[in-house]
Amino acid sequence: MSEDDQRQRLAQLEEKLAARRKAQEPEPKQQDMHSQAQLAWRMVMELVAGLGIGFGMGYGLDALFGTKPIFMIVFTFFGFAAGIKTMLRSAEEVRQASEASLDGAVDMPDDDKDEDDAPRKG
């Protein structure tokens, strides 16, 4: 095979690989107002669930041991702390996901550039 023939086959192979990679790229997620509202409701529900579970456990322990509302108050505070912790964990997950999507958008190759002029990543 001649050198020109090999270059031509290599160029065709690179075009096929580029087309296949482009077809397999995930589409960027676009967050809209609804997803932000869902996130807000999720966080509110996590806080309310923590408060409710803490209140229920405290009330149950008070009923079991015959004490006044001491366990109910203590476990309500524990539930509040657990709800806040869960909300912060959810917010951190969202932050990491948004940073990952931004990093993916920034690192996208520019198709307008000539491939011969661009440095190759190895």
Backbone bond lengths (Angstrom), bond angles and torsions (degrees), N, CA, C in turn:
res aa  C-N    CA-C-N  psi(-1)  N-CA   C-N-CA  omega(-1)  CA-C   N-CA-C  phi
1 M - - - 1.448 - - 1.527 109.25 -
2 S 1.300 113.74 144.33 1.462 117.68 178.83 1.528 109.78 -83.19
3 E 1.300 114.27 164.09 1.461 119.83 -178.24 1.526 111.23 -66.43
4 D 1.331 117.43 -37.39 1.475 120.65 178.15 1.519 110.70 -65.10
5 D 1.322 116.87 -38.46 1.459 120.95 178.97 1.530 110.21 -64.60
6 Q 1.318 116.74 -41.65 1.462 120.31 178.45 1.528 111.17 -65.21
7 R 1.313 117.34 -40.70 1.472 120.40 177.82 1.520 111.05 -62.94
8 Q 1.325 115.24 -40.47 1.459 119.74 -179.45 1.534 109.67 -65.64
9 R 1.310 118.22 -43.47 1.461 121.45 178.58 1.531 111.02 -65.32
10 L 1.335 115.56 -39.22 1.460 119.78 177.55 1.530 111.16 -64.59
11 A 1.312 117.65 -40.91 1.464 121.64 177.97 1.522 110.67 -64.06
12 Q 1.342 117.08 -41.22 1.472 120.55 177.83 1.524 110.60 -63.89
13 L 1.332 115.79 -41.85 1.457 119.74 179.13 1.525 110.72 -63.81
14 E 1.320 117.68 -42.21 1.464 120.89 178.24 1.527 111.35 -63.33
15 E 1.320 117.74 -37.89 1.464 121.18 177.19 1.523 110.48 -64.27
16 K 1.328 116.83 -42.95 1.462 120.14 178.88 1.529 110.98 -64.16
17 L 1.338 116.19 -42.50 1.460 119.44 178.73 1.528 111.47 -64.26
18 A 1.325 116.71 -41.44 1.466 120.13 179.06 1.528 110.60 -63.26
19 A 1.335 116.38 -40.99 1.469 119.79 178.73 1.523 110.56 -65.24
20 R 1.325 117.07 -40.26 1.467 120.54 -179.30 1.532 110.55 -67.36
21 R 1.334 116.37 -41.68 1.471 119.72 178.34 1.523 111.23 -63.46
22 K 1.329 115.78 -41.77 1.458 119.60 -179.56 1.523 110.94 -64.71
23 A 1.334 116.52 -36.53 1.463 120.03 179.31 1.523 111.59 -69.17
24 Q 1.327 117.17 -29.12 1.460 120.59 -177.26 1.519 113.61 -91.24
25 E 1.323 118.78 -6.17 1.460 121.07 179.52 1.523 110.38 -67.15
26 P 1.324 117.50 134.25 1.464 118.55 176.53 1.524 109.81 -71.46
27 E 1.301 114.52 146.02 1.465 118.94 177.92 1.522 109.00 -73.46
28 P 1.317 117.54 139.84 1.471 119.06 -179.70 1.524 110.29 -65.77
29 K 1.332 113.95 138.19 1.457 119.04 178.42 1.517 109.48 -77.06
30 Q 1.302 114.85 136.99 1.455 119.90 176.69 1.527 107.52 -113.61
31 Q 1.322 114.79 116.81 1.452 118.20 179.23 1.518 108.57 -83.96
32 D 1.292 114.64 134.59 1.447 119.54 178.00 1.527 108.89 -115.96
33 M 1.306 114.93 -174.04 1.452 120.06 -177.88 1.530 111.76 -62.90
34 H 1.324 116.88 -32.51 1.458 119.22 -177.35 1.519 111.28 -67.93
35 S 1.332 118.15 -40.66 1.458 119.21 -179.37 1.528 110.89 -67.73
36 Q 1.325 117.69 -33.39 1.460 120.37 177.06 1.524 110.48 -68.34
37 A 1.316 116.83 -39.42 1.464 120.53 177.99 1.526 110.32 -66.46
38 Q 1.329 116.87 -38.99 1.466 119.86 177.63 1.520 110.76 -63.60
39 L 1.311 116.41 -39.80 1.461 120.50 177.90 1.531 110.48 -63.46
40 A 1.309 116.78 -43.06 1.470 120.47 179.48 1.529 110.52 -62.76
41 W 1.334 117.48 -44.58 1.459 120.17 179.12 1.522 111.43 -65.37
42 R 1.326 116.30 -36.13 1.472 119.74 177.66 1.526 109.97 -60.81
43 M 1.315 116.56 -43.93 1.463 119.87 -179.12 1.533 111.55 -67.35
44 V 1.306 116.66 -39.92 1.468 120.07 177.76 1.527 110.00 -63.23
45 M 1.323 116.53 -42.85 1.464 120.17 -178.98 1.531 111.17 -67.10
46 E 1.328 117.93 -34.08 1.461 120.45 176.70 1.531 110.65 -64.18
47 L 1.316 116.40 -41.05 1.457 120.04 178.66 1.529 110.95 -66.83
48 V 1.321 116.56 -45.78 1.471 120.72 -179.15 1.527 110.30 -65.05
49 A 1.333 116.99 -38.94 1.467 119.70 178.65 1.522 110.62 -64.13
50 G 1.317 117.43 -41.98 1.466 120.13 177.69 1.520 111.54 -61.39
51 L 1.331 115.90 -44.60 1.465 119.59 177.96 1.527 111.35 -62.90
52 G 1.316 116.22 -43.93 1.469 120.21 -178.73 1.519 112.96 -64.78
53 I 1.321 116.14 -43.16 1.465 119.59 179.63 1.530 110.15 -66.58
54 G 1.332 117.45 -42.71 1.457 120.16 177.79 1.514 112.26 -62.62
55 F 1.335 116.26 -43.33 1.466 120.56 178.03 1.522 110.52 -61.84
56 G 1.319 116.64 -45.66 1.470 120.72 -178.61 1.522 112.11 -63.20
57 M 1.320 116.77 -42.89 1.468 119.35 178.92 1.535 110.69 -64.98
58 G 1.333 116.09 -43.52 1.466 119.50 179.40 1.510 112.05 -64.18
59 Y 1.321 116.83 -41.66 1.472 120.62 179.43 1.528 110.04 -64.52
60 G 1.331 115.13 -41.55 1.470 119.19 179.05 1.515 112.00 -63.99
61 L 1.312 117.02 -42.13 1.471 119.77 178.81 1.531 111.04 -67.12
62 D 1.338 116.95 -37.97 1.465 119.85 176.27 1.528 110.73 -62.63
63 A 1.316 116.88 -41.44 1.464 120.22 179.35 1.524 110.56 -68.42
64 L 1.326 116.50 -36.91 1.459 120.63 -178.45 1.526 111.78 -69.35
65 F 1.308 116.73 -44.41 1.461 120.49 -176.74 1.525 113.43 -92.72
66 G 1.329 118.40 -7.14 1.455 121.44 178.56 1.513 112.84 73.31
67 T 1.311 117.87 24.33 1.465 120.97 179.09 1.517 109.25 -90.81
68 K 1.310 113.81 165.10 1.458 118.87 175.10 1.532 108.00 -76.74
69 P 1.286 120.97 -166.14 1.472 120.86 -167.63 1.532 116.46 -73.59
70 I 1.329 117.90 25.91 1.468 118.84 -176.67 1.541 111.44 -65.90
71 F 1.337 117.67 -47.69 1.464 119.89 -179.79 1.524 111.28 -66.74
72 M 1.330 116.17 -36.02 1.456 119.79 179.21 1.532 110.21 -62.37
73 I 1.301 117.77 -43.33 1.468 121.62 179.65 1.528 110.67 -66.91
74 V 1.333 116.73 -47.13 1.459 120.67 -178.09 1.526 110.72 -62.72
75 F 1.329 117.59 -47.72 1.459 120.29 -177.13 1.528 112.50 -72.36
76 T 1.326 117.04 -24.99 1.464 118.80 173.37 1.525 109.78 -66.17
77 F 1.324 116.74 -40.76 1.469 119.32 175.42 1.530 111.58 -65.37
78 F 1.337 116.98 -39.90 1.468 119.88 176.00 1.527 110.79 -61.65
79 G 1.322 116.34 -41.24 1.460 120.56 178.45 1.516 111.70 -64.65
80 F 1.328 116.07 -38.93 1.465 120.28 177.16 1.530 110.22 -62.84
81 A 1.337 116.30 -44.87 1.471 120.19 179.04 1.531 110.63 -63.27
82 A 1.320 117.90 -41.05 1.460 120.97 179.03 1.534 110.72 -65.93
83 G 1.333 117.32 -38.70 1.459 120.46 177.48 1.516 112.17 -64.74
84 I 1.321 117.07 -41.92 1.472 121.04 177.59 1.532 110.09 -63.61
85 K 1.339 116.46 -43.39 1.465 120.30 179.58 1.532 110.48 -61.29
86 T 1.307 117.44 -42.35 1.462 121.23 179.20 1.525 111.04 -66.33
87 M 1.322 116.60 -39.74 1.473 120.03 177.17 1.523 110.63 -62.18
88 L 1.320 117.54 -43.44 1.463 120.93 179.60 1.531 111.26 -64.63
89 R 1.318 116.80 -37.87 1.463 120.26 177.32 1.529 110.40 -64.70
90 S 1.319 117.68 -41.27 1.462 121.30 177.60 1.528 110.94 -64.21
91 A 1.320 116.10 -41.67 1.462 119.76 179.10 1.531 110.71 -64.20
92 E 1.319 117.48 -37.48 1.465 121.28 178.15 1.536 110.92 -66.04
93 E 1.341 116.89 -40.32 1.470 120.57 176.93 1.523 110.82 -61.04
94 V 1.321 116.73 -42.78 1.461 121.00 179.71 1.517 110.47 -65.85
95 R 1.333 116.96 -40.84 1.456 120.39 179.04 1.524 110.98 -62.88
96 Q 1.322 116.72 -43.96 1.462 120.22 179.38 1.521 111.34 -64.77
97 A 1.320 116.86 -39.02 1.457 120.08 179.33 1.523 111.04 -66.89
98 S 1.333 116.76 -39.26 1.461 118.93 179.72 1.522 110.86 -70.21
99 E 1.336 117.83 -36.52 1.465 120.09 176.29 1.522 111.04 -65.87
100 A 1.331 117.02 -38.95 1.460 120.40 179.11 1.516 110.67 -65.48
101 S 1.337 117.44 -39.52 1.465 119.43 179.44 1.529 110.43 -70.46
102 L 1.331 117.27 -34.46 1.465 119.33 176.51 1.514 111.17 -69.15
103 D 1.329 117.49 -39.89 1.460 120.83 177.93 1.523 110.09 -63.23
104 G 1.312 117.44 -39.65 1.457 120.84 178.48 1.514 111.87 -65.47
105 A 1.330 117.14 -34.97 1.463 120.22 179.64 1.514 111.36 -72.92
106 V 1.325 117.19 -33.17 1.457 120.62 -178.79 1.518 110.93 -75.03
107 D 1.334 118.23 -36.43 1.451 122.03 -175.07 1.524 114.12 -84.24
108 M 1.308 117.52 4.03 1.461 120.15 -179.10 1.523 109.69 -66.83
109 P 1.337 117.66 136.23 1.463 118.99 178.81 1.515 110.93 -71.24
110 D 1.306 115.67 149.21 1.451 121.68 179.81 1.528 108.50 -89.79
111 D 1.340 117.60 118.56 1.453 121.53 -177.19 1.516 112.84 -74.55
112 D 1.332 118.07 -14.70 1.457 120.89 -178.28 1.520 112.49 -76.39
113 K 1.323 117.28 -19.77 1.453 120.39 -178.07 1.522 110.20 -75.78
114 D 1.305 115.83 148.74 1.452 121.45 175.21 1.525 108.11 -75.10
115 E 1.333 117.79 129.26 1.454 120.89 -175.58 1.524 111.97 -65.20
116 D 1.337 118.21 -29.52 1.451 120.50 -178.47 1.524 111.58 -70.22
117 D 1.332 116.92 -28.78 1.465 120.96 -178.38 1.523 111.93 -84.31
118 A 1.309 117.17 -23.22 1.467 120.79 -175.36 1.525 109.78 -80.28
119 P 1.339 117.26 141.89 1.461 119.17 176.09 1.527 109.94 -69.53
120 R 1.283 116.28 143.85 1.468 121.45 -177.21 1.520 109.49 -90.02
121 K 1.344 113.64 140.86 1.459 119.60 175.55 1.517 107.24 -93.32
122 G 1.292 116.50 134.62 1.456 119.03 -174.28 1.435 112.75 -110.38
